Each structure stands twice: as structure tokens, then as C-alpha cells.
Amino acid sequence: MEKNNFEFDVLDWLDMKNLYPIENPKGEARKPFVKVLNWESGQRNKYGSAQPWKQKRLVELKIINPQSI
């Protein structure tokens, strides 16, 4: 169940990246993506304690840069 919920959030994140590919939208451009950006930030903060499958997926999506860990 957790993996399915995670993948639904990933789909929202991918949709945002397709519409607005820059790293961190500002101002009015940010408003539609606040929930997705908060999710992304949370994933970065929790990366060290995340399950291995989730860590692998975050690296695949380039949310996490493994060289910066």
C-alpha cells in the first residue's frame, strides 16, 4: 500500500516536472505545485531513513543526487 501511495505522489511530481521543468518554481508559478514541492522536500529530508526500494526510486527519479549524500 505504501509503495502505491508513493508512486501516486511520483506521478504528481512527474506531471509538475513536465509542466514546469525548473528546479524550484517561484511566486505565482509555485502555487499549483506547493503540495508536490512539499512532498519532494520531505522525501529529501527522510532519505537516510527510507526503505531501500524508496531510496533507489528517489535516485532513479533524480530527486536525490547520490553524490551529494
N, CA, C and O atoms as a printed pandas DataFrame, in Angstrom:
     atom_number atom_name residue_name chain_id  residue_number  x_coord  y_coord  z_coord
0              1         N          MET        A               1    0.828   -1.197    0.000
1              2        CA          MET        A               1    0.000    0.000    0.000
2              3         C          MET        A               1    0.872    1.262    0.000
3              4         O          MET        A               1    0.613    2.200   -0.753
4              5         N          GLU        A               2    1.904    1.277    0.846
5              6        CA          GLU        A               2    2.763    2.457    0.917
6              7         C          GLU        A               2    3.445    2.726   -0.423
7              8         O          GLU        A               2    3.601    3.875   -0.836
8              9         N          LYS        A               3    3.852    1.638   -1.098
9             10        CA          LYS        A               3    4.521    1.796   -2.389
10            11         C          LYS        A               3    3.570    2.404   -3.417
11            12         O          LYS        A               3    3.979    3.243   -4.220
12            13         N          ASN        A               4    2.306    1.986   -3.396
13            14        CA          ASN        A               4    1.321    2.540   -4.323
14            15         C          ASN        A               4    1.103    4.029   -4.067
15            16         O          ASN        A               4    1.055    4.818   -5.010
16            17         N          ASN        A               5    0.973    4.413   -2.809
17            18        CA          ASN        A               5    0.792    5.827   -2.474
18            19         C          ASN        A               5    2.003    6.638   -2.906
19            20         O          ASN        A               5    1.861    7.741   -3.434
20            21         N          PHE        A               6    3.189    6.095   -2.684
21            22        CA          PHE        A               6    4.419    6.762   -3.097
22            23         C          PHE        A               6    4.413    6.981   -4.609
23            24         O          PHE        A               6    4.752    8.066   -5.081
24            25         N          GLU        A               7    4.031    5.960   -5.363
25            26        CA          GLU        A               7    4.027    6.068   -6.826
26            27         C          GLU        A               7    2.986    7.075   -7.318
27            28         O          GLU        A               7    3.205    7.732   -8.335
28            29         N          PHE        A               8    1.866    7.209   -6.621
29            30        CA          PHE        A               8    0.889    8.245   -6.990
30            31         C          PHE        A               8    1.502    9.631   -6.798
31            32         O          PHE        A               8    1.302   10.520   -7.625
32            33         N          ASP        A               9    2.248    9.814   -5.709
33            34        CA          ASP        A               9    2.934   11.085   -5.481
34            35         C          ASP        A               9    4.012   11.315   -6.533
35            36         O          ASP        A               9    4.231   12.446   -6.966
36            37         N          VAL        A              10    4.677   10.251   -6.940
37            38        CA          VAL        A              10    5.687   10.360   -8.001
38            39         C          VAL        A              10    5.029   10.840   -9.293
39            40         O          VAL        A              10    5.587   11.681   -9.997
40            41         N          LEU        A              11    3.862   10.317   -9.603
41            42        CA          LEU        A              11    3.164   10.747  -10.829
42            43         C          LEU        A              11    2.843   12.239  -10.786
43            44         O          LEU        A              11    2.983   12.934  -11.792
44            45         N          ASP        A              12    2.413   12.730   -9.630
45            46        CA          ASP        A              12    2.159   14.172   -9.482
46            47         C          ASP        A              12    3.444   14.963   -9.693
47            48         O          ASP        A              12    3.439   16.008  -10.344
48            49         N          TRP        A              13    4.539   14.461   -9.141
49            50        CA          TRP        A              13    5.835   15.130   -9.275
50            51         C          TRP        A              13    6.271   15.161  -10.741
51            52         O          TRP        A              13    6.760   16.181  -11.226
52            53         N          LEU        A              14    6.090   14.033  -11.447
53            54        CA          LEU        A              14    6.460   13.972  -12.866
54            55         C          LEU        A              14    5.601   14.923  -13.695
55            56         O          LEU        A              14    6.103   15.570  -14.614
56            57         N          ASP        A              15    4.317   15.011  -13.377
57            58        CA          ASP        A              15    3.436   15.958  -14.074
58            59         C          ASP        A              15    3.927   17.383  -13.874
59            60         O          ASP        A              15    3.946   18.171  -14.820
60            61         N          MET        A              16    4.327   17.725  -12.640
61            62        CA          MET        A              16    4.842   19.063  -12.367
62            63         C          MET        A              16    6.104   19.314  -13.190
63            64         O          MET        A              16    6.267   20.386  -13.773
64            65         N          LYS        A              17    6.997   18.323  -13.236
65            66        CA          LYS        A              17    8.256   18.489  -13.971
66            67         C          LYS        A              17    8.001   18.659  -15.466
67            68         O          LYS        A              17    8.732   19.391  -16.134
68            69         N          ASN        A              18    6.990   18.003  -15.995
69            70        CA          ASN        A              18    6.659   18.168  -17.417
70            71         C          ASN        A              18    6.130   19.573  -17.701
71            72         O          ASN        A              18    6.434   20.158  -18.740
72            73         N          LEU        A              19    5.339   20.108  -16.776
73            74        CA          LEU        A              19    4.758   21.436  -16.958
74            75         C          LEU        A              19    5.745   22.550  -16.620
75            76         O          LEU        A              19    5.742   23.604  -17.256
76            77         N          TYR        A              20    6.579   22.317  -15.629
77            78        CA          TYR        A              20    7.449   23.372  -15.122
78            79         C          TYR        A              20    8.789   22.747  -14.750
79            80         O          TYR        A              20    9.018   22.406  -13.590
80            81         N          PRO        A              21    9.681   22.595  -15.741
81            82        CA          PRO        A              21   10.900   21.805  -15.526
82            83         C          PRO        A              21   12.002   22.436  -14.668
83            84         O          PRO        A              21   12.990   21.760  -14.378
84            85         N          ILE        A              22   11.877   23.692  -14.252
85            86        CA          ILE        A              22   12.966   24.247  -13.445
86            87         C          ILE        A              22   12.926   23.659  -12.039
87            88         O          ILE        A              22   11.906   23.118  -11.612
88            89         N          GLU        A              23   14.034   23.768  -11.331
89            90        CA          GLU        A              23   14.205   23.113  -10.032
90            91         C          GLU        A              23   13.207   23.562   -8.974
91            92         O          GLU        A              23   12.623   22.728   -8.282
92            93         N          ASN        A              24   13.003   24.873   -8.840
93            94        CA          ASN        A              24   12.146   25.361   -7.759
94            95         C          ASN        A              24   11.339   26.564   -8.242
95            96         O          ASN        A              24   11.839   27.689   -8.224
96            97         N          PRO        A              25   10.092   26.341   -8.674
97            98        CA          PRO        A              25    9.274   27.457   -9.146
98            99         C          PRO        A              25    9.100   28.527   -8.064
99           100         O          PRO        A              25    9.040   28.212   -6.875
100          101         N          LYS        A              26    9.019   29.767   -8.476
101          102        CA          LYS        A              26    8.866   30.889   -7.542
102          103         C          LYS        A              26    7.543   31.610   -7.771
103          104         O          LYS        A              26    6.936   31.492   -8.836
104          105         N          GLY        A              27    7.112   32.342   -6.781
105          106        CA          GLY        A              27    5.954   33.226   -6.899
106          107         C          GLY        A              27    4.683   32.524   -7.326
107          108         O          GLY        A              27    4.345   31.452   -6.823
108          109         N          GLU        A              28    3.982   33.148   -8.265
109          110        CA          GLU        A              28    2.693   32.623   -8.734
110          111         C          GLU        A              28    2.847   31.260   -9.388
111          112         O          GLU        A              28    1.944   30.429   -9.295
112          113         N          ALA        A              29    3.971   31.014  -10.046
113          114        CA          ALA        A              29    4.186   29.726  -10.709
114          115         C          ALA        A              29    4.249   28.587   -9.698
115          116         O          ALA        A              29    3.996   27.434  -10.046
116          117         N          ARG        A              30    4.581   28.900   -8.463
117          118        CA          ARG        A              30    4.728   27.886   -7.416
118          119         C          ARG        A              30    3.389   27.405   -6.847
119          120         O          ARG        A              30    3.272   26.256   -6.421
120          121         N          LYS        A              31    2.385   28.281   -6.840
121          122        CA          LYS        A              31    1.125   27.988   -6.149
122          123         C          LYS        A              31    0.489   26.644   -6.519
123          124         O          LYS        A              31    0.077   25.916   -5.616
124          125         N          PRO        A              32    0.390   26.283   -7.795
125          126        CA          PRO        A              32   -0.251   24.998   -8.097
126          127         C          PRO        A              32    0.572   23.789   -7.654
127          128         O          PRO        A              32    0.052   22.674   -7.601
128          129         N          PHE        A              33    1.838   23.995   -7.339
129          130        CA          PHE        A              33    2.739   22.887   -7.054
130          131         C          PHE        A              33    3.184   22.813   -5.601
131          132         O          PHE        A              33    4.090   22.042   -5.285
132          133         N          VAL        A              34    2.587   23.577   -4.719
133          134        CA          VAL        A              34    3.038   23.629   -3.327
134          135         C          VAL        A              34    3.021   22.235   -2.691
135          136         O          VAL        A              34    3.991   21.845   -2.042
136          137         N          LYS        A              35    1.942   21.491   -2.869
137          138        CA          LYS        A              35    1.846   20.155   -2.270
138          139         C          LYS        A              35    2.948   19.241   -2.811
139          140         O          LYS        A              35    3.578   18.507   -2.050
140          141         N          VAL        A              36    3.177   19.287   -4.108
141          142        CA          VAL        A              36    4.193   18.434   -4.729
142          143         C          VAL        A              36    5.594   18.842   -4.267
143          144         O          VAL        A              36    6.430   17.983   -3.987
144          145         N          LEU        A              37    5.848   20.143   -4.187
145          146        CA          LEU        A              37    7.159   20.611   -3.739
146          147         C          LEU        A              37    7.406   20.255   -2.278
147          148         O          LEU        A              37    8.531   19.929   -1.900
148          149         N          ASN        A              38    6.364   20.315   -1.458
149          150        CA          ASN        A              38    6.497   19.907   -0.059
150          151         C          ASN        A              38    6.777   18.409    0.042
151          152         O          ASN        A              38    7.578   17.982    0.874
152          153         N          TRP        A              39    6.123   17.614   -0.801
153          154        CA          TRP        A              39    6.380   16.175   -0.836
154          155         C          TRP        A              39    7.835   15.906   -1.211
155          156         O          TRP        A              39    8.514   15.103   -0.571
156          157         N          GLU        A              40    8.305   16.589   -2.257
157          158        CA          GLU        A              40    9.689   16.403   -2.713
158          159         C          GLU        A              40   10.678   16.750   -1.600
159          160         O          GLU        A              40   11.636   16.014   -1.364
160          161         N          SER        A              41   10.449   17.850   -0.932
161          162        CA          SER        A              41   11.315   18.271    0.166
162          163         C          SER        A              41   11.313   17.236    1.293
163          164         O          SER        A              41   12.360   16.918    1.856
164          165         N          GLY        A              42   10.144   16.722    1.611
165          166        CA          GLY        A              42   10.044   15.704    2.649
166          167         C          GLY        A              42   10.805   14.440    2.291
167          168         O          GLY        A              42   11.433   13.819    3.148
168          169         N          GLN        A              43   10.745   14.062    1.018
169          170        CA          GLN        A              43   11.468   12.870    0.577
170          171         C          GLN        A              43   12.981   13.069    0.700
171          172         O          GLN        A              43   13.709   12.150    1.075
172          173         N          ARG        A              44   13.436   14.261    0.384
173          174        CA          ARG        A              44   14.870   14.551    0.528
174          175         C          ARG        A              44   15.291   14.486    1.993
175          176         O          ARG        A              44   16.350   13.946    2.315
176          177         N          ASN        A              45   14.466   15.032    2.874
177          178        CA          ASN        A              45   14.799   15.056    4.305
178          179         C          ASN        A              45   14.784   13.666    4.931
179          180         O          ASN        A              45   15.566   13.394    5.842
180          181         N          LYS        A              46   13.912   12.789    4.459
181          182        CA          LYS        A              46   13.754   11.457    5.043
182          183         C          LYS        A              46   14.569   10.391    4.315
183          184         O          LYS        A              46   14.465    9.211    4.651
184          185         N          TYR        A              47   15.362   10.768    3.345
185          186        CA          TYR        A              47   16.057    9.799    2.500
186          187         C          TYR        A              47   16.883    8.801    3.307
187          188         O          TYR        A              47   16.829    7.602    3.034
188          189         N          GLY        A              48   17.634    9.264    4.282
189          190        CA          GLY        A              48   18.517    8.398    5.061
190          191         C          GLY        A              48   17.788    7.306    5.821
191          192         O          GLY        A              48   18.355    6.239    6.055
192          193         N          SER        A              49   16.556    7.546    6.207
193          194        CA          SER        A              49   15.799    6.550    6.963
194          195         C          SER        A              49   14.753    5.836    6.100
195          196         O          SER        A              49   13.969    5.038    6.613
196          197         N          ALA        A              50   14.739    6.117    4.803
197          198        CA          ALA        A              50   13.758    5.497    3.909
198          199         C          ALA        A              50   14.120    4.043    3.621
199          200         O          ALA        A              50   15.274    3.634    3.744
200          201         N          GLN        A              51   13.117    3.286    3.240
201          202        CA          GLN        A              51   13.331    1.891    2.863
202          203         C          GLN        A              51   14.185    1.833    1.595
203          204         O          GLN        A              51   14.140    2.759    0.784
204          205         N          PRO        A              52   14.959    0.764    1.412
205          206        CA          PRO        A              52   15.858    0.674    0.249
206          207         C          PRO        A              52   15.168    0.848   -1.099
207          208         O          PRO        A              52   15.731    1.481   -1.993
208          209         N          TRP        A              53   13.963    0.303   -1.269
209          210        CA          TRP        A              53   13.271    0.439   -2.549
210          211         C          TRP        A              53   12.938    1.909   -2.825
211          212         O          TRP        A              53   12.971    2.365   -3.968
212          213         N          LYS        A              54   12.616    2.637   -1.749
213          214        CA          LYS        A              54   12.270    4.045   -1.913
214          215         C          LYS        A              54   13.527    4.866   -2.219
215          216         O          LYS        A              54   13.490    5.770   -3.053
216          217         N          GLN        A              55   14.632    4.554   -1.549
217          218        CA          GLN        A              55   15.888    5.246   -1.828
218          219         C          GLN        A              55   16.287    5.056   -3.291
219          220         O          GLN        A              55   16.691    6.003   -3.966
220          221         N          LYS        A              56   16.167    3.822   -3.763
221          222        CA          LYS        A              56   16.514    3.525   -5.162
222          223         C          LYS        A              56   15.636    4.330   -6.123
223          224         O          LYS        A              56   16.133    4.884   -7.104
224          225         N          ARG        A              57   14.352    4.392   -5.845
225          226        CA          ARG        A              57   13.409    5.108   -6.719
226          227         C          ARG        A              57   13.694    6.604   -6.720
227          228         O          ARG        A              57   13.613    7.240   -7.771
228          229         N          LEU        A              58   14.026    7.179   -5.566
229          230        CA          LEU        A              58   14.329    8.612   -5.489
230          231         C          LEU        A              58   15.579    8.954   -6.287
231          232         O          LEU        A              58   15.657   10.022   -6.894
232          233         N          VAL        A              59   16.553    8.058   -6.289
233          234        CA          VAL        A              59   17.761    8.267   -7.090
234          235         C          VAL        A              59   17.431    8.135   -8.574
235          236         O          VAL        A              59   17.903    8.932   -9.385
236          237         N          GLU        A              60   16.621    7.132   -8.938
237          238        CA          GLU        A              60   16.202    6.952  -10.337
238          239         C          GLU        A              60   15.503    8.201  -10.872
239          240         O          GLU        A              60   15.712    8.596  -12.019
240          241         N          LEU        A              61   14.683    8.810  -10.040
241          242        CA          LEU        A              61   13.922    9.993  -10.446
242          243         C          LEU        A              61   14.768   11.272  -10.407
243          244         O          LEU        A              61   14.321   12.330  -10.851
244          245         N          LYS        A              62   15.967   11.170   -9.886
245          246        CA          LYS        A              62   16.884   12.302   -9.733
246          247         C          LYS        A              62   16.363   13.335   -8.746
247          248         O          LYS        A              62   16.697   14.516   -8.838
248          249         N          ILE        A              63   15.544   12.886   -7.805
249          250        CA          ILE        A              63   15.134   13.752   -6.691
250          251         C          ILE        A              63   16.310   13.857   -5.735
251          252         O          ILE        A              63   16.564   14.905   -5.140
252          253         N          ILE        A              64   17.023   12.738   -5.601
253          254        CA          ILE        A              64   18.216   12.669   -4.767
254          255         C          ILE        A              64   19.417   12.449   -5.669
255          256         O          ILE        A              64   19.390   11.594   -6.553
256          257         N          ASN        A              65   20.467   13.222   -5.444
257          258        CA          ASN        A              65   21.720   13.012   -6.149
258          259         C          ASN        A              65   22.612   12.175   -5.242
259          260         O          ASN        A              65   23.029   12.651   -4.186
260          261         N          PRO        A              66   22.917   10.928   -5.635
261          262        CA          PRO        A              66   23.671   10.056   -4.731
262          263         C          PRO        A              66   25.065   10.592   -4.399
263          264         O          PRO        A              66   25.645   10.198   -3.387
264          265         N          GLN        A              67   25.594   11.453   -5.205
265          266        CA          GLN        A              67   26.924   12.021   -4.942
266          267         C          GLN        A              67   26.872   13.092   -3.867
267          268         O          GLN        A              67   27.900   13.428   -3.280
268          269         N          SER        A              68   25.700   13.628   -3.602
269          270        CA          SER        A              68   25.585   14.694   -2.598
270          271         C          SER        A              68   25.214   14.163   -1.217
271          272         O          SER        A              68   25.034   14.934   -0.274
272          273         N          ILE        A              69   25.102   12.851   -1.107
273          274        CA          ILE        A              69   24.698   12.245    0.170
274          275         C          ILE        A              69   25.915   12.124    1.075
275          276         O          ILE        A              69   25.802   11.639    2.200
